[in-house]
């Protein structure tokens, strides 16, 4: 549990765009005609190289991507190149949505950490951006390859647009340059390096669990929260229960000390 460590500040994985679970990440639609394929390959290679000069892209790389990915080649190249420079940490403003608990925990049996927005905002600096997701009905379009120029770069915007199918997630992203992260030496199933970004324990404002969360996990988390030297922003977990009138979770009223109206 690197987000709630036993000793020291927490850390969250900064996941490269190519390792995210949405295959449409960074997808764009080309709305222009190339004068010829060779010059198109050359111009796109230069644009991609500008994103991360330490990982130059050649005309040949672009041509191979065209052959391998067909109409998806441009989005795939953007994802791959952005992944050499950026990692993404995703948050949600809705901790009660049942699909989030189904998709990101095992049958709703895990826990969710709530972070204080003000502390996250204080982490933003050169190379660290906190942005809400912009949910759109269709992929954005480009009218030329040279759309990712500096200093008015729109690479951050490219990583904060998603299909409105995901709107229920109410996502914000902390987009981090990978040179500001800590390498673990491990790789995920996509072959992407696992990098962590430190988040101070003071940023932790809530820790939720459900009735399905194993009690030994809840006890371990509470033990960590209550260690004074850890300086967590909360000292106790909060239980979520199924709402009686909707398909959603809600905070357990009995834990909140809510009266039943009869002095109970």
N, C-alpha and C positions, 0 to 999 in steps of 0.2 A: 504494500500500500504506500507507494511513493507520495501520494497526495496527502496522506496523514501519517508521516513517519513517526517511529518511536522516539527518535532523537534527531534534532536539527530541523531546518525548514523543509517544506514540502516541495515537490517538483511534479510537473505535468508533462506528458509527452507532446512535443511539437511535431505533429504528423505531416509528412510531405503530401502535397496534393495527389500525387500518383498512388498513395497508399490509402486514400480515403475510400469509403464504400460506395460512393455515388459515381458511376462510370461517366456521368455527364459533367463532372467538375471541369471548369475552365473551357467548356464547349463554346465555340463561336461559329457563326455562319458567315461564309465568304460572300460578300455582295459586290464583287467587282470581277472584271475579266482580265486575265493575265495576257500580256502582250505575247509572251512565249513561256514555255515551261522552264527553260533553263534560267532565264532572268528571274522568274518567280522563285525558283529554288534558291538562287543566290540572295535575293532580297530577304526571304524568310530566314535563311541561315544567319544573315547579319543581324536581323532583329532578335533572334533567339540568343545569339552570342552576346548581344548587348545586355540581356537580362542577367547573364552570369558569364563574364569574360573568361573566368577560370575554367569554364567548360565549353570551349568553342564548338559550334555546330557547323558542319560543312554542307556544301551543295549536295554531296553524295548522301549524307545523312537524311536530308529532306526527301530526296528521290526515293530512297529505300523506305521511308515512312509512307510516302504516297502509295507505293506498291503494297506494303503490308497492311495499312489501315484504311485504304480507300478514301471515302469522303470524310472520315474521321481523323485524317492525318494531322491537320493543323491543331486541333484540340489536344491530341495525344502528344505532339511535340511541345506545346505550351506546358502541359502537365509535367512532362519529364524534365524540361529545363527549369521550371519554377521549383521543382523538387530538389534541385541542386543548391538552391539558395534559401528557400522558405520552409517553415513548418507552421502548422495551424493547430491552435488549441480551441476547441469548441465548447461553448457554454449555452445553456438555455435559460430563459427567463420564466419558464413554466415547469416547476419541479413536480407538478401533480398530474401531468399527462400520462395516461396508462401506456401509450405506445412507446414513450421514452423508456419506461421501466421494462417493457417487454423486449425492446430492441437492444438496450445497453446494459441490462443486468440479466441474470439467468432466472427467467420466469418471475421477475419482480422480487427476487430474493437478495438483492445486493444492498447498496447504500448510495446515496447521492450527497455530494458536498456542495453547499451553497457558498459563493464567494461574494465579498463586499465589493460593489461596483467601484467605489471610490478608491479602494486599494489597488484594484486592477488598473484603473485609469492612471494611478501614480507610477505604474510600471512602464507606461508608454514613453518612448524616447526615440531617438534615431534608430531605426531598425525594428521597432516594436509598435504595432498598430492595433488598437481595439476598435472593431467595426461591427455594426449590426449587419446581418445578412439582408440583401435585397432579393426578395422573391419575385421572379419574373415568369411569365407564361410561355415565353419563347426564348431561345438562346440569343444573346446579343450578337450583332453583326459588325463586321469590320469592312471598311471600304478600301483597305490597302494593308499590306503586310506591316508597314512601318507605323504601327499603332502603339508600340510600347517604348516610346522614346523618353529620354531624360532631358532636363530634370523634371518635366511634367509627366512622369511615368504613370500609367494606369494599370500596372501589374497588380496593385492592391485591389483595385476595383474588380479585376478579373477573378480574384479569389474570394470576393464577397457577394457573388451572384449565384443563385441556385434556382432550380425549378420550383414553382409554387406548389408542387406536390409535397414539398418538405415544409410548408409553411407552419404546420402544427408544432414544429420543433422550436419556434421562436428563438432562433440561434443568433448569438453574437460570437465573433471570432477574435482571438488574440493571434495576430499574424506576426511571426518572429523570424528574423534572419538567423539562419542556422549557426552562424559563427558566434552568436550570443548564447547558444545552448551547450549542454554538457553531453558529450558522446558516451554511450554505454558500452560500445563495442559489439552490441547485438544487432541483428537484423530481423525484420518481420517476415511474414510469409510472402510479401511482395518483393523481398530483397532490399527494402529500404532500411537505412540505418535508423536505429532507435535513439533519438535525442531528447533530452529532458530540459525543461526551462524552470528555473527556481521561482516559486511563488511563496512569499512570506506567510508563516502560519497565522499572522494577524489578519490575513485576508479571509480566513475561514469564518463564516458567519452563521452557518447552519450545517448540520449533518443529519440527513433523513435516513430512516430505514423503514421496512414494512414488517408486517406480521410474518412474512415468509423468510425474513433474514435470520440466519442461524444466530442463536443467542450468544454463542461463543464469539462470533464476529462483533456483535453489538457490545459485549463486555470488553473486548480488546480495544475497540475504538474509544469507548468511554474512558478506559484507563489511560489512553494516550492523550485525550483531550484534557484530562485533569492533572497532568504533570505540569507544574507551574513553569518550569524552564522552557517548555515548548511554546508558550505564549500564543496559544490558539485563541481566536476571537470568540469561541464558544466553549463551554465546559461540559455540555451534555448533549446527547443525541435526541432527536425528535422522531417519534413514531408516526408513520402514516397508516391510515386505515382506508378501506373502501368506502366511498361516499354512499349514503343510503338512497339518494335521489338522482344519481348521475354516474356515468362510467368515468370516474376519476378518483384520484386519491385526495385525502384531506388530512390535516393534522388531527391527531387523536384528541378529542375534547376532554377526555378524562385526565390526560397528562397536562392539559392546559389549566386544569382546575375550574372548568366551566360548571356552573351550578345547573341543576336540572329544573330550577324554578320553584322547587318545593323545599328549599333549604338543604337539599342533599348534596 
